[in-house]
């Protein structure tokens, strides 16, 4: 099954547009997990098992694993999700951006080593930095478009139109990605929740292409504005990511139950505006 079909099925089955980001920071783990050899896997797997029926996707961020030499735990975590919660797509958040044979190796890393269903990619080196991922016809390729960080405006908001037209750079990326670059039909885009007006603009450009939207929760993005700006006509089209607010909702051995409660509250808040 393709990433887009898998995502659509998860939207419907779990009645959810919530994506839980898996950004494990051992310094924030409950005391009973600290110092354990497999603590990162144990922490993330518990979060996954507690929230899998409430989400449309999981998004492990590779840096949080690699920084602690825990790539093997990342592999085990993705395998755990596929085995225990089949049908929930896994997005490897690695934001790779390179060309040629290097990009090909990054695609092997994401799809063959980690077995992710989709990967985040930085497209600002152009089409040949994206094509190697599209060689995997069933896999999702989620391109950075309008990111949620304040510095994103430094480049993404530049006017790249002609003398008689105005087009922001992020709008050009959205147009190219959703049309001539989208040879596999599996491209999605990242648009930050901190910019609802830009979410609406991207939605107008790309039609029903899915949007991964970080920035609610700890980054302060508004759920109502995000959903109203980015939903498609059938009330889907979004993967609204929350990481820290869910992962660290609890501080003790009941952390997974606390995470579930916040995840359910977040999913239900999103669904109010679909």
VOTOR-320889 format. One record per residue (C-alpha): residue number from 1; residue in one letter; z negated, x, y. Coordinates in Angstrom, 1 decimal. Last residue first. Layout:
REM VOTOR-320889
<vexlo banu="NUM" tidren="A" c3="Z" c1="X" c2="Y"/>
...
***
This chain:
REM VOTOR-320889
<vexlo banu="274" tidren="X" c3="-10.9" c1="-12.7" c2="19.5"/>
<vexlo banu="273" tidren="X" c3="-13.7" c1="-12.8" c2="22.1"/>
<vexlo banu="272" tidren="X" c3="-16.7" c1="-13.8" c2="20.1"/>
<vexlo banu="271" tidren="X" c3="-15.4" c1="-11.7" c2="17.2"/>
<vexlo banu="270" tidren="X" c3="-16.3" c1="-8.5" c2="19.0"/>
<vexlo banu="269" tidren="X" c3="-19.9" c1="-9.5" c2="19.4"/>
<vexlo banu="268" tidren="X" c3="-20.0" c1="-10.5" c2="15.7"/>
<vexlo banu="267" tidren="X" c3="-18.7" c1="-7.0" c2="14.7"/>
<vexlo banu="266" tidren="X" c3="-21.3" c1="-5.3" c2="17.0"/>
<vexlo banu="265" tidren="X" c3="-24.2" c1="-7.4" c2="15.7"/>
<vexlo banu="264" tidren="X" c3="-23.1" c1="-6.7" c2="12.1"/>
<vexlo banu="263" tidren="X" c3="-22.8" c1="-3.0" c2="12.8"/>
<vexlo banu="262" tidren="X" c3="-26.2" c1="-2.9" c2="14.5"/>
<vexlo banu="261" tidren="X" c3="-27.9" c1="-4.6" c2="11.6"/>
<vexlo banu="260" tidren="X" c3="-26.1" c1="-2.4" c2="9.1"/>
<vexlo banu="259" tidren="X" c3="-27.2" c1="0.7" c2="10.8"/>
<vexlo banu="258" tidren="X" c3="-30.8" c1="-0.5" c2="10.7"/>
<vexlo banu="257" tidren="X" c3="-30.4" c1="-1.1" c2="7.0"/>
<vexlo banu="256" tidren="X" c3="-29.0" c1="2.4" c2="6.6"/>
<vexlo banu="255" tidren="X" c3="-31.8" c1="4.0" c2="8.5"/>
<vexlo banu="254" tidren="X" c3="-34.5" c1="2.5" c2="6.4"/>
<vexlo banu="253" tidren="X" c3="-35.8" c1="6.0" c2="5.4"/>
<vexlo banu="252" tidren="X" c3="-36.7" c1="6.6" c2="9.0"/>
<vexlo banu="251" tidren="X" c3="-34.9" c1="7.0" c2="12.4"/>
<vexlo banu="250" tidren="X" c3="-32.7" c1="3.9" c2="12.6"/>
<vexlo banu="249" tidren="X" c3="-29.9" c1="3.0" c2="15.0"/>
<vexlo banu="248" tidren="X" c3="-28.6" c1="6.5" c2="14.6"/>
<vexlo banu="247" tidren="X" c3="-25.3" c1="5.8" c2="12.8"/>
<vexlo banu="246" tidren="X" c3="-24.6" c1="2.5" c2="14.6"/>
<vexlo banu="245" tidren="X" c3="-24.9" c1="3.5" c2="18.2"/>
<vexlo banu="244" tidren="X" c3="-23.6" c1="7.0" c2="17.4"/>
<vexlo banu="243" tidren="X" c3="-20.3" c1="5.8" c2="16.0"/>
<vexlo banu="242" tidren="X" c3="-18.5" c1="2.7" c2="17.3"/>
<vexlo banu="241" tidren="X" c3="-14.8" c1="2.3" c2="17.0"/>
<vexlo banu="240" tidren="X" c3="-12.8" c1="-0.8" c2="17.8"/>
<vexlo banu="239" tidren="X" c3="-9.8" c1="-0.9" c2="15.4"/>
<vexlo banu="238" tidren="X" c3="-7.6" c1="-3.4" c2="17.1"/>
<vexlo banu="237" tidren="X" c3="-4.4" c1="-5.4" c2="16.3"/>
<vexlo banu="236" tidren="X" c3="-6.2" c1="-8.7" c2="15.4"/>
<vexlo banu="235" tidren="X" c3="-6.6" c1="-12.0" c2="17.2"/>
<vexlo banu="234" tidren="X" c3="-3.3" c1="-13.6" c2="16.0"/>
<vexlo banu="233" tidren="X" c3="-1.6" c1="-13.0" c2="19.4"/>
<vexlo banu="232" tidren="X" c3="-2.6" c1="-9.4" c2="19.5"/>
<vexlo banu="231" tidren="X" c3="-5.9" c1="-8.2" c2="20.9"/>
<vexlo banu="230" tidren="X" c3="-6.0" c1="-5.3" c2="23.4"/>
<vexlo banu="229" tidren="X" c3="-7.0" c1="-6.6" c2="26.8"/>
<vexlo banu="228" tidren="X" c3="-9.2" c1="-9.5" c2="25.7"/>
<vexlo banu="227" tidren="X" c3="-10.9" c1="-7.3" c2="23.1"/>
<vexlo banu="226" tidren="X" c3="-11.6" c1="-4.4" c2="25.4"/>
<vexlo banu="225" tidren="X" c3="-12.8" c1="-6.6" c2="28.3"/>
<vexlo banu="224" tidren="X" c3="-15.3" c1="-8.4" c2="26.0"/>
<vexlo banu="223" tidren="X" c3="-16.5" c1="-5.2" c2="24.4"/>
<vexlo banu="222" tidren="X" c3="-17.2" c1="-3.3" c2="27.6"/>
<vexlo banu="221" tidren="X" c3="-17.0" c1="0.5" c2="27.1"/>
<vexlo banu="220" tidren="X" c3="-20.3" c1="2.3" c2="27.7"/>
<vexlo banu="219" tidren="X" c3="-19.7" c1="5.6" c2="25.9"/>
<vexlo banu="218" tidren="X" c3="-22.7" c1="5.1" c2="23.6"/>
<vexlo banu="217" tidren="X" c3="-21.5" c1="1.7" c2="22.5"/>
<vexlo banu="216" tidren="X" c3="-17.8" c1="1.1" c2="23.2"/>
<vexlo banu="215" tidren="X" c3="-15.6" c1="4.2" c2="23.8"/>
<vexlo banu="214" tidren="X" c3="-13.1" c1="4.4" c2="21.0"/>
<vexlo banu="213" tidren="X" c3="-10.2" c1="2.0" c2="20.6"/>
<vexlo banu="212" tidren="X" c3="-7.7" c1="2.6" c2="17.8"/>
<vexlo banu="211" tidren="X" c3="-4.7" c1="0.4" c2="18.6"/>
<vexlo banu="210" tidren="X" c3="-2.4" c1="-1.3" c2="16.1"/>
<vexlo banu="209" tidren="X" c3="1.3" c1="-1.8" c2="17.0"/>
<vexlo banu="208" tidren="X" c3="1.7" c1="-5.5" c2="17.7"/>
<vexlo banu="207" tidren="X" c3="3.8" c1="-5.2" c2="20.9"/>
<vexlo banu="206" tidren="X" c3="3.9" c1="-1.6" c2="22.1"/>
<vexlo banu="205" tidren="X" c3="4.5" c1="-1.9" c2="25.8"/>
<vexlo banu="204" tidren="X" c3="2.4" c1="-4.9" c2="26.6"/>
<vexlo banu="203" tidren="X" c3="-0.4" c1="-3.6" c2="24.4"/>
<vexlo banu="202" tidren="X" c3="-0.3" c1="-0.3" c2="26.3"/>
<vexlo banu="201" tidren="X" c3="-0.7" c1="-2.1" c2="29.7"/>
<vexlo banu="200" tidren="X" c3="-3.6" c1="-4.2" c2="28.4"/>
<vexlo banu="199" tidren="X" c3="-5.4" c1="-1.1" c2="27.1"/>
<vexlo banu="198" tidren="X" c3="-4.7" c1="0.6" c2="30.4"/>
<vexlo banu="197" tidren="X" c3="-6.5" c1="-2.2" c2="32.2"/>
<vexlo banu="196" tidren="X" c3="-9.3" c1="-2.0" c2="29.7"/>
<vexlo banu="195" tidren="X" c3="-9.9" c1="1.7" c2="30.5"/>
<vexlo banu="194" tidren="X" c3="-13.4" c1="2.7" c2="29.1"/>
<vexlo banu="193" tidren="X" c3="-12.3" c1="1.2" c2="25.8"/>
<vexlo banu="192" tidren="X" c3="-10.1" c1="4.2" c2="25.2"/>
<vexlo banu="191" tidren="X" c3="-6.6" c1="3.9" c2="23.9"/>
<vexlo banu="190" tidren="X" c3="-5.6" c1="5.7" c2="20.6"/>
<vexlo banu="189" tidren="X" c3="-2.3" c1="4.6" c2="19.2"/>
<vexlo banu="188" tidren="X" c3="-0.8" c1="3.5" c2="15.9"/>
<vexlo banu="187" tidren="X" c3="2.2" c1="4.8" c2="13.9"/>
<vexlo banu="186" tidren="X" c3="3.0" c1="3.5" c2="10.4"/>
<vexlo banu="185" tidren="X" c3="6.5" c1="2.0" c2="10.9"/>
<vexlo banu="184" tidren="X" c3="7.8" c1="5.1" c2="9.1"/>
<vexlo banu="183" tidren="X" c3="10.4" c1="6.0" c2="11.8"/>
<vexlo banu="182" tidren="X" c3="8.0" c1="5.3" c2="14.7"/>
<vexlo banu="181" tidren="X" c3="9.3" c1="8.0" c2="17.0"/>
<vexlo banu="180" tidren="X" c3="12.0" c1="5.8" c2="18.6"/>
<vexlo banu="179" tidren="X" c3="9.9" c1="2.7" c2="19.2"/>
<vexlo banu="178" tidren="X" c3="6.1" c1="2.6" c2="19.2"/>
<vexlo banu="177" tidren="X" c3="5.6" c1="6.3" c2="19.8"/>
<vexlo banu="176" tidren="X" c3="8.2" c1="6.6" c2="22.5"/>
<vexlo banu="175" tidren="X" c3="6.9" c1="3.7" c2="24.5"/>
<vexlo banu="174" tidren="X" c3="3.2" c1="4.6" c2="24.1"/>
<vexlo banu="173" tidren="X" c3="3.8" c1="8.2" c2="25.0"/>
<vexlo banu="172" tidren="X" c3="5.8" c1="7.2" c2="28.1"/>
<vexlo banu="171" tidren="X" c3="2.9" c1="4.8" c2="29.1"/>
<vexlo banu="170" tidren="X" c3="0.5" c1="7.7" c2="28.7"/>
<vexlo banu="169" tidren="X" c3="2.6" c1="9.8" c2="31.0"/>
<vexlo banu="168" tidren="X" c3="2.6" c1="7.1" c2="33.7"/>
<vexlo banu="167" tidren="X" c3="5.9" c1="5.5" c2="34.5"/>
<vexlo banu="166" tidren="X" c3="7.1" c1="4.6" c2="38.0"/>
<vexlo banu="165" tidren="X" c3="10.8" c1="4.0" c2="38.6"/>
<vexlo banu="164" tidren="X" c3="13.2" c1="4.6" c2="41.5"/>
<vexlo banu="163" tidren="X" c3="13.0" c1="8.4" c2="41.8"/>
<vexlo banu="162" tidren="X" c3="12.4" c1="8.8" c2="38.0"/>
<vexlo banu="161" tidren="X" c3="9.2" c1="8.2" c2="36.1"/>
<vexlo banu="160" tidren="X" c3="6.7" c1="10.9" c2="35.0"/>
<vexlo banu="159" tidren="X" c3="3.8" c1="9.7" c2="37.1"/>
<vexlo banu="158" tidren="X" c3="0.7" c1="11.6" c2="35.9"/>
<vexlo banu="157" tidren="X" c3="-2.0" c1="9.4" c2="34.4"/>
<vexlo banu="156" tidren="X" c3="-2.2" c1="11.2" c2="31.1"/>
<vexlo banu="155" tidren="X" c3="-2.6" c1="14.6" c2="32.7"/>
<vexlo banu="154" tidren="X" c3="-5.8" c1="14.7" c2="34.7"/>
<vexlo banu="153" tidren="X" c3="-6.6" c1="11.1" c2="33.7"/>
<vexlo banu="152" tidren="X" c3="-7.9" c1="12.2" c2="30.4"/>
<vexlo banu="151" tidren="X" c3="-10.6" c1="14.2" c2="32.2"/>
<vexlo banu="150" tidren="X" c3="-12.9" c1="11.1" c2="32.2"/>
<vexlo banu="149" tidren="X" c3="-12.8" c1="10.8" c2="28.4"/>
<vexlo banu="148" tidren="X" c3="-11.6" c1="7.5" c2="26.9"/>
<vexlo banu="147" tidren="X" c3="-8.1" c1="8.7" c2="25.9"/>
<vexlo banu="146" tidren="X" c3="-4.9" c1="7.0" c2="26.8"/>
<vexlo banu="145" tidren="X" c3="-2.3" c1="7.9" c2="24.2"/>
<vexlo banu="144" tidren="X" c3="-3.7" c1="10.0" c2="21.3"/>
<vexlo banu="143" tidren="X" c3="-1.5" c1="9.2" c2="18.3"/>
<vexlo banu="142" tidren="X" c3="-2.6" c1="7.6" c2="15.1"/>
<vexlo banu="141" tidren="X" c3="-0.4" c1="8.4" c2="12.2"/>
<vexlo banu="140" tidren="X" c3="-1.0" c1="6.1" c2="9.2"/>
<vexlo banu="139" tidren="X" c3="0.2" c1="7.0" c2="5.7"/>
<vexlo banu="138" tidren="X" c3="2.7" c1="5.1" c2="3.5"/>
<vexlo banu="137" tidren="X" c3="5.8" c1="7.1" c2="4.5"/>
<vexlo banu="136" tidren="X" c3="4.3" c1="10.6" c2="4.3"/>
<vexlo banu="135" tidren="X" c3="7.1" c1="12.4" c2="6.2"/>
<vexlo banu="134" tidren="X" c3="5.6" c1="10.7" c2="9.2"/>
<vexlo banu="133" tidren="X" c3="3.0" c1="13.4" c2="9.3"/>
<vexlo banu="132" tidren="X" c3="5.6" c1="16.2" c2="9.7"/>
<vexlo banu="131" tidren="X" c3="7.3" c1="14.2" c2="12.5"/>
<vexlo banu="130" tidren="X" c3="4.4" c1="14.2" c2="15.0"/>
<vexlo banu="129" tidren="X" c3="4.4" c1="17.7" c2="16.4"/>
<vexlo banu="128" tidren="X" c3="8.3" c1="17.6" c2="16.4"/>
<vexlo banu="127" tidren="X" c3="8.1" c1="14.6" c2="18.7"/>
<vexlo banu="126" tidren="X" c3="6.4" c1="16.2" c2="21.6"/>
<vexlo banu="125" tidren="X" c3="3.6" c1="18.8" c2="22.2"/>
<vexlo banu="124" tidren="X" c3="1.5" c1="16.0" c2="23.8"/>
<vexlo banu="123" tidren="X" c3="1.4" c1="14.1" c2="20.5"/>
<vexlo banu="122" tidren="X" c3="-2.3" c1="14.8" c2="19.6"/>
<vexlo banu="121" tidren="X" c3="-2.7" c1="13.4" c2="16.1"/>
<vexlo banu="120" tidren="X" c3="-5.3" c1="11.2" c2="14.5"/>
<vexlo banu="119" tidren="X" c3="-5.0" c1="10.8" c2="10.7"/>
<vexlo banu="118" tidren="X" c3="-4.5" c1="7.9" c2="8.4"/>
<vexlo banu="117" tidren="X" c3="-5.2" c1="6.9" c2="4.7"/>
<vexlo banu="116" tidren="X" c3="-7.1" c1="10.1" c2="4.1"/>
<vexlo banu="115" tidren="X" c3="-6.8" c1="11.9" c2="0.8"/>
<vexlo banu="114" tidren="X" c3="-8.8" c1="14.9" c2="2.0"/>
<vexlo banu="113" tidren="X" c3="-6.6" c1="17.5" c2="0.4"/>
<vexlo banu="112" tidren="X" c3="-3.3" c1="15.7" c2="0.1"/>
<vexlo banu="111" tidren="X" c3="-3.3" c1="13.4" c2="3.2"/>
<vexlo banu="110" tidren="X" c3="-5.2" c1="15.3" c2="5.8"/>
<vexlo banu="109" tidren="X" c3="-4.8" c1="18.9" c2="4.7"/>
<vexlo banu="108" tidren="X" c3="-1.2" c1="18.4" c2="3.7"/>
<vexlo banu="107" tidren="X" c3="-0.5" c1="16.9" c2="7.1"/>
<vexlo banu="106" tidren="X" c3="-2.2" c1="19.9" c2="8.7"/>
<vexlo banu="105" tidren="X" c3="0.0" c1="22.2" c2="6.6"/>
<vexlo banu="104" tidren="X" c3="3.2" c1="20.4" c2="7.9"/>
<vexlo banu="103" tidren="X" c3="1.9" c1="20.8" c2="11.4"/>
<vexlo banu="102" tidren="X" c3="1.7" c1="24.5" c2="10.9"/>
<vexlo banu="101" tidren="X" c3="5.2" c1="24.6" c2="9.4"/>
<vexlo banu="100" tidren="X" c3="6.7" c1="23.2" c2="12.5"/>
<vexlo banu="99" tidren="X" c3="4.6" c1="22.1" c2="15.4"/>
<vexlo banu="98" tidren="X" c3="1.0" c1="21.7" c2="16.5"/>
<vexlo banu="97" tidren="X" c3="-1.5" c1="19.0" c2="17.5"/>
<vexlo banu="96" tidren="X" c3="-4.3" c1="17.9" c2="15.2"/>
<vexlo banu="95" tidren="X" c3="-6.7" c1="15.2" c2="16.5"/>
<vexlo banu="94" tidren="X" c3="-8.9" c1="15.6" c2="13.4"/>
<vexlo banu="93" tidren="X" c3="-10.2" c1="12.0" c2="13.0"/>
<vexlo banu="92" tidren="X" c3="-9.4" c1="11.4" c2="9.4"/>
<vexlo banu="91" tidren="X" c3="-9.0" c1="7.6" c2="9.2"/>
<vexlo banu="90" tidren="X" c3="-10.1" c1="5.9" c2="6.0"/>
<vexlo banu="89" tidren="X" c3="-8.8" c1="2.5" c2="5.1"/>
<vexlo banu="88" tidren="X" c3="-11.1" c1="0.0" c2="3.5"/>
<vexlo banu="87" tidren="X" c3="-9.1" c1="-1.4" c2="0.5"/>
<vexlo banu="86" tidren="X" c3="-11.3" c1="0.1" c2="-2.2"/>
<vexlo banu="85" tidren="X" c3="-15.0" c1="0.2" c2="-1.3"/>
<vexlo banu="84" tidren="X" c3="-16.7" c1="2.1" c2="-4.1"/>
<vexlo banu="83" tidren="X" c3="-13.8" c1="4.4" c2="-5.3"/>
<vexlo banu="82" tidren="X" c3="-11.9" c1="4.9" c2="-2.0"/>
<vexlo banu="81" tidren="X" c3="-15.1" c1="5.2" c2="0.0"/>
<vexlo banu="80" tidren="X" c3="-16.6" c1="7.7" c2="-2.5"/>
<vexlo banu="79" tidren="X" c3="-13.4" c1="9.8" c2="-2.5"/>
<vexlo banu="78" tidren="X" c3="-13.6" c1="9.9" c2="1.3"/>
<vexlo banu="77" tidren="X" c3="-17.3" c1="11.1" c2="1.1"/>
<vexlo banu="76" tidren="X" c3="-16.6" c1="13.7" c2="-1.6"/>
<vexlo banu="75" tidren="X" c3="-13.8" c1="15.3" c2="0.5"/>
<vexlo banu="74" tidren="X" c3="-16.1" c1="15.2" c2="3.5"/>
<vexlo banu="73" tidren="X" c3="-18.9" c1="16.8" c2="1.4"/>
<vexlo banu="72" tidren="X" c3="-16.5" c1="19.6" c2="0.4"/>
<vexlo banu="71" tidren="X" c3="-15.7" c1="20.1" c2="4.1"/>
<vexlo banu="70" tidren="X" c3="-19.4" c1="20.7" c2="4.7"/>
<vexlo banu="69" tidren="X" c3="-19.4" c1="24.1" c2="6.2"/>
<vexlo banu="68" tidren="X" c3="-21.8" c1="22.8" c2="8.9"/>
<vexlo banu="67" tidren="X" c3="-19.2" c1="22.9" c2="11.7"/>
<vexlo banu="66" tidren="X" c3="-16.6" c1="21.7" c2="9.3"/>
<vexlo banu="65" tidren="X" c3="-18.4" c1="18.4" c2="8.7"/>
<vexlo banu="64" tidren="X" c3="-19.0" c1="17.3" c2="12.3"/>
<vexlo banu="63" tidren="X" c3="-15.6" c1="18.7" c2="13.3"/>
<vexlo banu="62" tidren="X" c3="-13.8" c1="16.5" c2="10.8"/>
<vexlo banu="61" tidren="X" c3="-14.7" c1="13.2" c2="12.5"/>
<vexlo banu="60" tidren="X" c3="-15.0" c1="10.5" c2="9.7"/>
<vexlo banu="59" tidren="X" c3="-13.4" c1="7.2" c2="10.8"/>
<vexlo banu="58" tidren="X" c3="-14.1" c1="4.2" c2="8.6"/>
<vexlo banu="57" tidren="X" c3="-12.0" c1="1.1" c2="8.7"/>
<vexlo banu="56" tidren="X" c3="-11.9" c1="-2.8" c2="9.1"/>
<vexlo banu="55" tidren="X" c3="-15.7" c1="-3.1" c2="9.0"/>
<vexlo banu="54" tidren="X" c3="-18.5" c1="-5.5" c2="8.0"/>
<vexlo banu="53" tidren="X" c3="-18.2" c1="-5.4" c2="4.2"/>
<vexlo banu="52" tidren="X" c3="-18.4" c1="-1.6" c2="4.2"/>
<vexlo banu="51" tidren="X" c3="-21.6" c1="-1.5" c2="6.3"/>
<vexlo banu="50" tidren="X" c3="-24.5" c1="-0.5" c2="4.0"/>
<vexlo banu="49" tidren="X" c3="-22.4" c1="1.4" c2="1.6"/>
<vexlo banu="48" tidren="X" c3="-20.8" c1="3.4" c2="4.4"/>
<vexlo banu="47" tidren="X" c3="-24.1" c1="4.2" c2="6.1"/>
<vexlo banu="46" tidren="X" c3="-25.5" c1="5.4" c2="2.8"/>
<vexlo banu="45" tidren="X" c3="-22.4" c1="7.5" c2="2.1"/>
<vexlo banu="44" tidren="X" c3="-22.7" c1="9.1" c2="5.5"/>
<vexlo banu="43" tidren="X" c3="-26.4" c1="10.2" c2="5.0"/>
<vexlo banu="42" tidren="X" c3="-25.9" c1="11.3" c2="1.4"/>
<vexlo banu="41" tidren="X" c3="-22.8" c1="13.3" c2="2.3"/>
<vexlo banu="40" tidren="X" c3="-24.4" c1="15.0" c2="5.2"/>
<vexlo banu="39" tidren="X" c3="-27.6" c1="15.7" c2="3.3"/>
<vexlo banu="38" tidren="X" c3="-25.9" c1="17.3" c2="0.3"/>
<vexlo banu="37" tidren="X" c3="-28.0" c1="20.5" c2="0.3"/>
<vexlo banu="36" tidren="X" c3="-31.1" c1="18.8" c2="1.6"/>
<vexlo banu="35" tidren="X" c3="-32.8" c1="20.4" c2="4.6"/>
<vexlo banu="34" tidren="X" c3="-33.3" c1="17.2" c2="6.5"/>
<vexlo banu="33" tidren="X" c3="-32.8" c1="14.0" c2="4.4"/>
<vexlo banu="32" tidren="X" c3="-36.5" c1="12.8" c2="4.3"/>
<vexlo banu="31" tidren="X" c3="-36.9" c1="13.5" c2="8.1"/>
<vexlo banu="30" tidren="X" c3="-34.2" c1="11.0" c2="9.1"/>
<vexlo banu="29" tidren="X" c3="-31.0" c1="12.6" c2="10.4"/>
<vexlo banu="28" tidren="X" c3="-30.5" c1="13.4" c2="14.1"/>
<vexlo banu="27" tidren="X" c3="-30.4" c1="17.2" c2="13.8"/>
<vexlo banu="26" tidren="X" c3="-28.1" c1="16.7" c2="10.8"/>
<vexlo banu="25" tidren="X" c3="-25.4" c1="15.4" c2="13.1"/>
<vexlo banu="24" tidren="X" c3="-22.9" c1="13.2" c2="11.1"/>
<vexlo banu="23" tidren="X" c3="-20.0" c1="11.8" c2="13.1"/>
<vexlo banu="22" tidren="X" c3="-18.8" c1="8.9" c2="10.8"/>
<vexlo banu="21" tidren="X" c3="-17.1" c1="6.4" c2="13.1"/>
<vexlo banu="20" tidren="X" c3="-17.4" c1="2.8" c2="12.1"/>
<vexlo banu="19" tidren="X" c3="-14.3" c1="0.8" c2="12.9"/>
<vexlo banu="18" tidren="X" c3="-15.0" c1="-2.8" c2="13.8"/>
<vexlo banu="17" tidren="X" c3="-12.1" c1="-5.3" c2="14.1"/>
<vexlo banu="16" tidren="X" c3="-13.7" c1="-7.6" c2="11.5"/>
<vexlo banu="15" tidren="X" c3="-13.2" c1="-10.8" c2="9.5"/>
<vexlo banu="14" tidren="X" c3="-14.0" c1="-8.7" c2="6.4"/>
<vexlo banu="13" tidren="X" c3="-11.0" c1="-9.9" c2="4.3"/>
<vexlo banu="12" tidren="X" c3="-8.7" c1="-10.5" c2="7.2"/>
<vexlo banu="11" tidren="X" c3="-9.1" c1="-7.3" c2="9.2"/>
<vexlo banu="10" tidren="X" c3="-9.2" c1="-5.4" c2="5.9"/>
<vexlo banu="9" tidren="X" c3="-5.9" c1="-6.9" c2="4.7"/>
<vexlo banu="8" tidren="X" c3="-4.3" c1="-5.9" c2="8.0"/>
<vexlo banu="7" tidren="X" c3="-5.6" c1="-2.4" c2="7.7"/>
<vexlo banu="6" tidren="X" c3="-4.2" c1="-2.0" c2="4.2"/>
<vexlo banu="5" tidren="X" c3="-0.9" c1="-3.4" c2="5.3"/>
<vexlo banu="4" tidren="X" c3="-0.7" c1="-0.9" c2="8.2"/>
<vexlo banu="3" tidren="X" c3="-1.9" c1="2.0" c2="6.0"/>
<vexlo banu="2" tidren="X" c3="0.8" c1="1.3" c2="3.5"/>
<vexlo banu="1" tidren="X" c3="0.0" c1="0.0" c2="0.0"/>
***
